[in-house]
Amino acid sequence: MLLPFLGWAVTGMIFFVKPGYAGAYEILTAKTYPLEKTVSIAPNPAWREFRCLRTVLGDHLIARTDHGWVHLNPENVQPRAVPSADEVRMLMTDAISVNPKRYGHIISVVEGLARTDTNIEIRLDWKSLTLQQRGGDTDLLDLFYKIHYLQWTGIALVDKVLGFTGLVLVLVLTALGARLAIRPGKHG
């Protein structure tokens, strides 16, 4: 019983104070620029939404369909080719320029995954033109989350059984404590 209480208390305090959350869960986006020319696009009925934007790599048309995101060239509405490693580096370098202290400089790019000299990984989803960043601080906070929510083994069924058992024991302990607190004392 002591381990869950210590885990909940320590991680609960961390969740309350939120040290390092800003950087660990910072939303990184591709830097956009004003469109240089008027764009006229006839929306495809299969699109649920679309957006047109400009990055250091040029103009992009991003559309969401029932089957996911598609990345198109706005001039001909054809799929846009996956960028080269150099183009990914250029796009990410532009994006991370907003927080050089956290991201530093890109040291490698392999298949849409970049690593920086500050030990941050940045992943590009080309279809939606989104970036996700993760560092050691993100991993540490995710570990605290697993401790707090009794996800100790990594096996979902075992974690659920342990979590349920832990919560039942906490309720039993609470009931016993309440009974002792309100029980009339014996005077003799």
N, C-alpha and C positions, 0 to 999 in steps of 0.2 A: 504493500500500500504506500510505502514511503516514496518509491520511485515515481509513480504517477503524480503524487502531490508535489514533489520537487520539480518534476518536469513541467507541470502546469503552472506552478508559481513562477519559475524562472522564465519560461517562454511567454507566459502571460504578461510579465513585466516588460519583456522585450517588445511584444506586440503593442503594449500601451505606449511605450516611449518611442518606438519605431526608429531606432538608430540605423542610419545607412539605407533606409528604404528608398529615399529619393534616387540615389544612383543605381541601386540594385534593380529597381523596377522602372527605371526611366524609359519612357517611350521614345524610341529613336525612329525618326522618319526621314525619308529622302527629302533633301532641301529642294524646294520648288521655286520657280521663277515665273515672272509674267509671260503669258503667251505672246509671241511676237506677231501673230497674224490671227485674223478671225477664223474660227473653226466652225464649219457647218457640218453637222453629223446627223444623219437620219437614223434614229434609234432602231435597233433590231428588236422585234417583238419578243425575242427570247431573252433579252436583257432585263434583269430586275432593277438594275441601276448602272450608271456609268459615270465616269469622270474623265476629264481631259486635263492634262497638266504638262508642265515643262520642267525638266531637270537638266543637269549638266550633259546628259546623254541625248537631249532633244525632246521632242513632243511624244506624249504617250496617251493612249486611250485605254482605260482599264474598265472592263465591263464584268458584272456579276451575272451569271446565268444559274439555272437550276443545277448545273453540274459543276459549279465553282467559278473561279475568276479566269478571265482571258485577258491577255496583254496584246493590244493591237496597235498598228500604226494608224494614226488618225487621218492620214492622207488617203489611204486606200482601204482602210478597215480590214487589213490582212494581219495575221499573227505576226508579232514582232519577234525577231530572232533573239534567242538567249544571248546575253552579252558575253563578251570575252572576259577573261580574268582581269585584263587591264581596264576594261570598262566598268567592271564591278568595283575594282579598286578606286576608280575615279568617282563613282557614285557614292561609295561609302566614305571616302576621304572628305567629300563635300558634306555629307551628313554628319560626320563626327566632329566637324569643325566647330559645332555649337558648344562642345564640352571637351576641349583638349586635355584638361586635367584628368578626366576619367578615361578617355579613349586613347590618348597618346597618338601613336602613328601605326598604321597598318604594316605588319611585317610579312604576312602571307595571305594569299587568296587561293582557295582550292574549291572548285565547284560551288560557288556562291557562299562559301564560309570563309570569313576573314578572321585573322587573329591579330591582336594589337600588342605593342610592347608593354602595355599595362595589364596584360593577361585577360583581355576581354575578347569574347567570341561574338561575332556579328554574322547573322545569317540573313541572306536575301531570299525572299519569295518573289521571284520575277513575275509570276502570273498576277499577283495583287500589288506588286511594287511596294512591299512592306519589308521592314527590317526588324529583327529581334536581336537584342543584345543580352549577354549573360556573362557574369564574372564570378569570382570566388565569393563575393558578398552575396550574390543571388543564391549560390549553392548553400551557403551557411544559413541564410534565412529560410530557405526551403527545408533544410534539416530541422530547424526549430519548429517549423510548421508540422513536420512529421512527428516530432516528439510530442508536441502539444496535443495533437489529435490521435495519439496512440497508434501511429502507423510505424511500428517498430521493426517488424519482420520483413516488410515488403511483399508479404503474401496476403492478399486482400481478405480471404476468409479467416485466417489466423488473427489478423489485426482486428477484424470485426468482433471476433469472439473475445479477444483480450480487452478490447475497448468496452464492450458491453459488460463483461465481468468487472472491469475496473469501475465503471459507472455504478453498477449495482452495489459493489462494496463501499463506494463513497456514500451512497444513499443509506446503506445500513449503518455506516459509521456516523452519519449525520443524525439518524434517528436515535441511535444509542446515546450520542452526545446530548441531544435535546431531551431525551428521557432523564438522563442524569441531572441536567440543568434544572428541570422543572419538578423533579421528584422531591417531595418534602423530606428534609433531613431528619435523621433520628436524633433526638435529644435524650440524653440519659444521664 
